[in-house]
Amino acid sequence: MAAAAPPPPPTPAPEPNVALLATHHLGHSLFARIRLATKSDVPHLHKLIHQMAVFERLTHLFTATEQSLSSTLFPATEHPSPPFRSFTVFILEVSPTPLPLHHPPTASLFTPIHHTLHLSNPIADPEQSDFASGVGGSPNAVVAGFVLFFPNYSTFMGKPGFYVEDLFVRECYRRKGLGKMLLEAVATQAVRLGYGRVEWCVLDWNVNAIRFYETMGAQVLQEWRMCRLTGDALEAYVQVRQRSSAAPPHPGKENIDPLTFMLD
């Protein structure tokens, strides 16, 4: 009896598309870096602040220039204040390729914070060329946002803290967790320095931001109101006070300062 013919060899399985698998499992990576700002960041910072003024419907108050930002945030003094002891700016950079671990101009002052996001779709940035950060080895890196903060003090706690003046992320990069990363960077630095709190203001109509802050555990202090003297009102107040101080007191009347009662 003739031997049975051997079975045919199995059909080889098709080679998997490695690129497709990587895209399916990992999505589109976005690499983020938070670093200290330097004077060379001022042009980007100025544009970001203007965009923030547009978003907050406050362009009528926007008078900052690159020169005013440069001279006040990065003054040309012999002994500039170290970061976190005066006005401090964190810059947020993003790139589709990994960013350098270190930032040489500020290497001795702060170690950059790195995050990697996995997105289902790539981000189309219509302002990519305007916000190109010029990071070596990352030609597609852009500036996506910033946070500006400085120390304040709580007399009740007997401790310093940080006040966040502005936090802003460009529109195409919002709702990715990048704003939270910036705020976490400030909070982490506060804890590292032994500070007591971080505080900031939010516009009452920005309900999404308010809800987000509350989920973080932040208290929205409804009973407090911000008071501000600025511009002509500030100048006029000082002039009135100076004239009042120079005037001789009325006979038989005490020279009582109304602010004594306002600030008690």
C-alpha positions as CSV (number, residue, x, y, z in Angstrom):
1,M,0.0,0.0,0.0
2,A,1.5,3.3,-1.1
3,A,2.3,5.7,1.6
4,A,0.0,8.7,1.9
5,A,1.3,12.0,0.5
6,P,2.5,14.4,3.2
7,P,0.2,17.3,3.9
8,P,0.9,20.6,2.1
9,P,3.0,23.1,4.1
10,P,0.9,25.7,6.0
11,T,0.3,29.0,4.3
12,P,2.6,31.6,5.9
13,A,0.8,34.2,8.0
14,P,1.0,37.7,6.5
15,E,3.6,40.0,8.1
16,P,2.0,42.4,10.6
17,N,2.1,46.1,9.7
18,V,4.3,47.3,12.6
19,A,3.7,51.0,11.9
20,L,-0.1,50.4,11.9
21,L,0.1,48.4,15.1
22,A,2.1,51.2,16.7
23,T,-0.4,53.7,15.6
24,H,-3.3,51.6,16.8
25,H,-1.8,50.9,20.3
26,L,0.0,54.1,21.0
27,G,-1.9,56.7,19.0
28,H,0.0,59.9,18.1
29,S,2.6,60.9,20.7
30,L,3.0,64.5,21.8
31,F,6.0,65.3,23.9
32,A,5.7,68.2,26.4
33,R,8.4,70.1,28.3
34,I,7.9,72.7,31.0
35,R,11.0,74.9,31.5
36,L,12.0,78.2,32.9
37,A,11.6,81.1,30.5
38,T,14.5,83.4,29.4
39,K,14.7,86.8,27.8
40,S,14.7,85.1,24.4
41,D,11.1,83.9,25.0
42,V,9.7,87.4,25.3
43,P,8.4,87.6,21.7
44,H,6.4,84.4,22.1
45,L,5.3,85.4,25.6
46,H,4.0,88.7,24.3
47,K,1.9,87.0,21.6
48,L,0.6,84.5,24.2
49,I,-0.5,87.3,26.5
50,H,-2.3,89.0,23.6
51,Q,-4.1,85.8,22.8
52,M,-5.1,85.5,26.4
53,A,-6.5,89.1,26.4
54,V,-8.6,88.2,23.3
55,F,-9.9,85.0,25.0
56,E,-10.8,86.9,28.2
57,R,-12.4,89.8,26.2
58,L,-10.0,92.3,27.8
59,T,-8.0,93.6,24.8
60,H,-8.9,97.1,25.8
61,L,-6.6,96.6,28.8
62,F,-3.7,95.1,26.9
63,T,-0.8,97.6,26.7
64,A,2.2,95.4,27.3
65,T,5.0,95.5,24.8
66,E,8.0,93.2,24.3
67,Q,10.2,96.0,25.7
68,S,8.1,96.3,28.9
69,L,8.0,92.6,29.4
70,S,11.7,92.2,28.8
71,S,12.7,95.0,31.2
72,T,10.4,93.9,34.0
73,L,10.6,90.1,33.8
74,F,14.2,89.9,32.9
75,P,15.9,93.1,34.1
76,A,19.5,93.8,33.1
77,T,20.8,94.0,36.6
78,E,24.1,92.9,38.0
79,H,22.4,90.6,40.5
80,P,19.0,89.5,39.1
81,S,16.5,87.8,41.5
82,P,16.7,84.0,41.2
83,P,13.6,82.2,39.9
84,F,10.8,81.6,42.4
85,R,11.9,84.6,44.5
86,S,10.4,87.1,42.1
87,F,8.4,87.0,38.9
88,T,8.9,83.6,37.3
89,V,7.6,82.2,34.0
90,F,7.3,78.6,33.0
91,I,7.2,78.0,29.2
92,L,5.3,75.0,27.8
93,E,6.8,73.4,24.7
94,V,5.4,70.5,22.7
95,S,6.7,68.4,19.9
96,P,5.8,65.3,17.9
97,T,9.4,64.1,18.7
98,P,11.1,63.9,22.0
99,L,12.5,67.1,23.4
100,P,15.9,67.5,25.0
101,L,16.0,66.5,28.6
102,H,17.9,69.7,29.6
103,H,17.6,73.4,28.8
104,P,21.2,74.7,28.9
105,P,20.4,78.4,29.5
106,T,18.6,77.5,32.8
107,A,20.3,74.2,33.6
108,S,21.6,75.3,36.9
109,L,18.3,76.9,38.1
110,F,15.6,74.3,37.2
111,T,15.3,70.9,35.8
112,P,12.7,70.8,33.0
113,I,9.6,68.7,33.6
114,H,8.7,66.2,30.8
115,H,5.4,64.5,29.9
116,T,4.3,62.3,27.0
117,L,0.7,62.4,25.8
118,H,-0.8,59.7,23.6
119,L,-3.5,61.2,21.4
120,S,-5.9,59.5,19.0
121,N,-5.3,62.2,16.4
122,P,-2.5,64.5,15.6
123,I,-2.9,68.2,16.4
124,A,-3.1,70.7,13.5
125,D,-1.4,73.8,14.7
126,P,-2.2,76.8,12.3
127,E,0.4,78.9,14.1
128,Q,3.3,76.5,14.1
129,S,5.7,78.8,12.4
130,D,4.8,81.8,14.6
131,F,5.5,79.8,17.8
132,A,8.5,77.7,16.6
133,S,10.6,77.3,19.7
134,G,13.9,76.7,17.9
135,V,14.8,73.7,20.1
136,G,17.9,72.0,18.8
137,G,17.1,68.5,17.6
138,S,13.4,69.1,17.6
139,P,12.6,71.2,14.5
140,N,8.8,70.8,15.0
141,A,8.8,72.0,18.6
142,V,6.5,74.9,19.4
143,V,5.6,77.0,22.4
144,A,2.1,76.0,23.5
145,G,1.5,78.0,26.7
146,F,2.9,79.6,29.8
147,V,2.3,80.3,33.5
148,L,3.5,83.4,35.3
149,F,3.7,83.4,39.1
150,F,5.4,85.1,42.0
151,P,5.7,84.9,45.8
152,N,3.1,86.4,48.1
153,Y,2.7,86.0,51.8
154,S,0.0,84.7,54.2
155,T,0.1,86.5,57.6
156,F,-2.4,84.0,59.0
157,M,-0.2,81.0,58.0
158,G,3.1,82.8,58.6
159,K,4.3,81.4,55.3
160,P,5.0,82.5,51.8
161,G,3.0,81.1,48.9
162,F,2.7,81.6,45.1
163,Y,0.2,83.8,43.3
164,V,-0.5,82.7,39.7
165,E,-1.0,85.8,37.7
166,D,-1.7,84.1,34.4
167,L,-1.9,80.6,33.0
168,F,-2.6,80.2,29.3
169,V,-2.6,77.4,26.7
170,R,-3.1,78.0,23.0
171,E,-6.5,77.0,21.6
172,C,-5.4,74.0,19.6
173,Y,-3.7,72.4,22.6
174,R,-6.5,72.8,25.1
175,R,-8.4,70.0,26.7
176,K,-5.3,67.8,26.6
177,G,-4.3,68.2,30.3
178,L,-1.5,70.7,29.5
179,G,-2.9,73.5,31.6
180,K,-3.1,71.1,34.5
181,M,0.6,70.2,34.0
182,L,1.5,73.9,34.2
183,L,-0.4,74.4,37.5
184,E,1.0,71.1,38.9
185,A,4.5,72.4,38.1
186,V,3.8,75.6,40.2
187,A,2.2,73.6,43.0
188,T,5.2,71.1,43.1
189,Q,7.6,74.0,43.4
190,A,5.6,75.5,46.2
191,V,5.7,72.2,48.2
192,R,9.4,71.8,47.5
193,L,10.1,75.3,48.9
194,G,7.9,74.7,52.0
195,Y,5.3,77.3,50.9
196,G,1.8,77.3,52.3
197,R,-0.5,77.7,49.3
198,V,-1.0,78.6,45.7
199,E,-3.8,80.9,44.7
200,W,-5.1,82.6,41.6
201,C,-8.2,84.4,40.2
202,V,-10.7,83.1,37.6
203,L,-13.3,85.1,35.6
204,D,-16.8,84.3,36.9
205,W,-18.1,83.4,33.4
206,N,-15.4,80.8,32.8
207,V,-17.4,78.0,34.3
208,N,-15.3,75.3,32.7
209,A,-12.2,76.5,34.5
210,I,-14.1,76.9,37.8
211,R,-15.3,73.3,37.6
212,F,-11.8,72.1,36.7
213,Y,-10.2,74.0,39.7
214,E,-12.8,72.6,42.0
215,T,-12.1,69.0,40.9
216,M,-8.5,69.7,41.8
217,G,-9.5,70.5,45.4
218,A,-9.1,74.2,45.0
219,Q,-11.6,76.5,46.9
220,V,-13.4,79.2,45.0
221,L,-13.7,81.9,47.6
222,Q,-17.2,83.4,46.8
223,E,-17.0,85.8,49.8
224,W,-13.9,87.6,48.6
225,R,-13.8,90.4,46.0
226,M,-10.7,91.7,44.2
227,C,-9.9,95.4,44.7
228,R,-7.6,97.2,42.2
229,L,-6.2,100.7,41.8
230,T,-4.6,101.1,38.4
231,G,-3.8,103.7,35.7
232,D,-5.4,107.2,36.2
233,A,-7.3,106.1,39.3
234,L,-4.0,105.1,41.0
235,E,-2.3,108.4,40.0
236,A,-5.3,110.5,41.1
237,Y,-5.5,108.7,44.5
238,V,-1.9,109.3,45.3
239,Q,-2.2,113.0,44.4
240,V,-5.3,113.4,46.6
241,R,-3.6,111.7,49.5
242,Q,-0.5,113.9,49.1
243,R,-2.6,117.1,49.1
244,S,-4.6,115.9,52.1
245,S,-1.4,115.1,54.1
246,A,0.1,118.5,53.3
247,A,-3.0,120.5,54.3
248,P,-3.1,121.8,57.9
249,P,-5.7,120.1,60.2
250,H,-8.9,122.0,60.9
251,P,-9.1,123.5,64.4
252,G,-10.9,121.4,66.8
253,K,-11.1,118.4,64.5
254,E,-9.1,115.3,64.5
255,N,-7.3,114.3,61.3
256,I,-8.8,110.9,60.9
257,D,-7.9,108.6,58.0
258,P,-10.9,106.9,56.5
259,L,-8.7,104.0,55.5
260,T,-8.3,103.2,59.1
261,F,-11.9,102.0,59.1
262,M,-11.9,100.5,55.6
263,L,-9.0,98.2,56.4
264,D,-9.8,97.0,59.9
